[in-house]
Every structure is written in C-alpha cells, then in structure tokens.
Amino acid sequence: MLNYTYLILGVLYVTLLPGFVFVEYLLPKVSFWKKLPIYFVTSIIISTIFSYFTSILFGFNRNALLFDVLLFMFLAIPKIRNIKPNQNVF
C-alpha cells in the first residue's frame, strides 16, 4: 500500500505540484485554462531541477525526493486556501 502512495505522490510531483506553485505565485490573474498547460511544462522542468539539486545535497534516495514533495505541498497550501469554491472557471 505504501508503494502506491509513493507512486501517486511522484506523479503529482512530476506533473502538477511545482508548476501549480510557480504559476500561481507569478501569474495569479490569468485564467485557469490558460495556466493549465503551463502547470505541466513548468512542473516537469522544476521537478527535474529540484530533484537534481537535492540529490546532490542529500544523496539520491527516497527521503530526498519526499523532501521535495513536502516542500512544494507546503508552498501550495496558501494558494489552495485562496481559491474560492464558487469561482467560475469557464
């Protein structure tokens, strides 16, 4: 069961989480549908760079990669809280 959790966290880390944090902090007023492709592209770039540097600092292991995921989750919490539930995305 734990391996599936790591798999889900890894997919979120590589495809969505870093791009969401980066784009929401830099482009908050752009519409959701324009930001969605930017989420994916910047997530792949940022997750690669952060994984590389944390593997240099801490060694390439599961704990270093979990540190990256937790860092981006911590940075995403304020942005997720600011999204209003009745906001029209269309």
MODELLER restraints for C-alpha pairs under 7 A, 6 or more apart:
rsr = mdl.restraints
at = mdl.atoms
rsr.add(forms.Gaussian(group=physical.xy_distance, feature=features.Distance(at['CA:13:A'], at['CA:47:A']), mean=6.82, stdev=0.5))
rsr.add(forms.Gaussian(group=physical.xy_distance, feature=features.Distance(at['CA:13:A'], at['CA:69:A']), mean=5.98, stdev=0.5))
rsr.add(forms.Gaussian(group=physical.xy_distance, feature=features.Distance(at['CA:14:A'], at['CA:43:A']), mean=5.87, stdev=0.5))
rsr.add(forms.Gaussian(group=physical.xy_distance, feature=features.Distance(at['CA:14:A'], at['CA:44:A']), mean=5.49, stdev=0.5))
rsr.add(forms.Gaussian(group=physical.xy_distance, feature=features.Distance(at['CA:14:A'], at['CA:47:A']), mean=5.74, stdev=0.5))
rsr.add(forms.Gaussian(group=physical.xy_distance, feature=features.Distance(at['CA:15:A'], at['CA:40:A']), mean=5.33, stdev=0.5))
rsr.add(forms.Gaussian(group=physical.xy_distance, feature=features.Distance(at['CA:15:A'], at['CA:43:A']), mean=5.46, stdev=0.5))
rsr.add(forms.Gaussian(group=physical.xy_distance, feature=features.Distance(at['CA:15:A'], at['CA:44:A']), mean=6.06, stdev=0.5))
rsr.add(forms.Gaussian(group=physical.xy_distance, feature=features.Distance(at['CA:16:A'], at['CA:39:A']), mean=5.89, stdev=0.5))
rsr.add(forms.Gaussian(group=physical.xy_distance, feature=features.Distance(at['CA:16:A'], at['CA:40:A']), mean=5.74, stdev=0.5))
rsr.add(forms.Gaussian(group=physical.xy_distance, feature=features.Distance(at['CA:16:A'], at['CA:43:A']), mean=5.65, stdev=0.5))
rsr.add(forms.Gaussian(group=physical.xy_distance, feature=features.Distance(at['CA:17:A'], at['CA:43:A']), mean=6.54, stdev=0.5))
rsr.add(forms.Gaussian(group=physical.xy_distance, feature=features.Distance(at['CA:17:A'], at['CA:72:A']), mean=6.51, stdev=0.5))
rsr.add(forms.Gaussian(group=physical.xy_distance, feature=features.Distance(at['CA:18:A'], at['CA:43:A']), mean=4.83, stdev=0.5))
rsr.add(forms.Gaussian(group=physical.xy_distance, feature=features.Distance(at['CA:18:A'], at['CA:46:A']), mean=6.31, stdev=0.5))
rsr.add(forms.Gaussian(group=physical.xy_distance, feature=features.Distance(at['CA:18:A'], at['CA:47:A']), mean=6.51, stdev=0.5))
rsr.add(forms.Gaussian(group=physical.xy_distance, feature=features.Distance(at['CA:18:A'], at['CA:72:A']), mean=6.03, stdev=0.5))
rsr.add(forms.Gaussian(group=physical.xy_distance, feature=features.Distance(at['CA:19:A'], at['CA:38:A']), mean=6.96, stdev=0.5))
rsr.add(forms.Gaussian(group=physical.xy_distance, feature=features.Distance(at['CA:19:A'], at['CA:39:A']), mean=4.18, stdev=0.5))
rsr.add(forms.Gaussian(group=physical.xy_distance, feature=features.Distance(at['CA:19:A'], at['CA:40:A']), mean=6.25, stdev=0.5))
rsr.add(forms.Gaussian(group=physical.xy_distance, feature=features.Distance(at['CA:19:A'], at['CA:42:A']), mean=4.77, stdev=0.5))
rsr.add(forms.Gaussian(group=physical.xy_distance, feature=features.Distance(at['CA:19:A'], at['CA:43:A']), mean=4.03, stdev=0.5))
rsr.add(forms.Gaussian(group=physical.xy_distance, feature=features.Distance(at['CA:20:A'], at['CA:39:A']), mean=5.32, stdev=0.5))
rsr.add(forms.Gaussian(group=physical.xy_distance, feature=features.Distance(at['CA:21:A'], at['CA:75:A']), mean=6.62, stdev=0.5))
rsr.add(forms.Gaussian(group=physical.xy_distance, feature=features.Distance(at['CA:21:A'], at['CA:76:A']), mean=5.43, stdev=0.5))
rsr.add(forms.Gaussian(group=physical.xy_distance, feature=features.Distance(at['CA:23:A'], at['CA:39:A']), mean=6.74, stdev=0.5))
rsr.add(forms.Gaussian(group=physical.xy_distance, feature=features.Distance(at['CA:24:A'], at['CA:79:A']), mean=6.92, stdev=0.5))
rsr.add(forms.Gaussian(group=physical.xy_distance, feature=features.Distance(at['CA:32:A'], at['CA:89:A']), mean=6.29, stdev=0.5))
rsr.add(forms.Gaussian(group=physical.xy_distance, feature=features.Distance(at['CA:50:A'], at['CA:68:A']), mean=6.99, stdev=0.5))
rsr.add(forms.Gaussian(group=physical.xy_distance, feature=features.Distance(at['CA:51:A'], at['CA:65:A']), mean=6.41, stdev=0.5))
rsr.add(forms.Gaussian(group=physical.xy_distance, feature=features.Distance(at['CA:54:A'], at['CA:64:A']), mean=6.10, stdev=0.5))
rsr.add(forms.Gaussian(group=physical.xy_distance, feature=features.Distance(at['CA:55:A'], at['CA:64:A']), mean=6.52, stdev=0.5))
rsr.add(forms.Gaussian(group=physical.xy_distance, feature=features.Distance(at['CA:58:A'], at['CA:64:A']), mean=6.18, stdev=0.5))
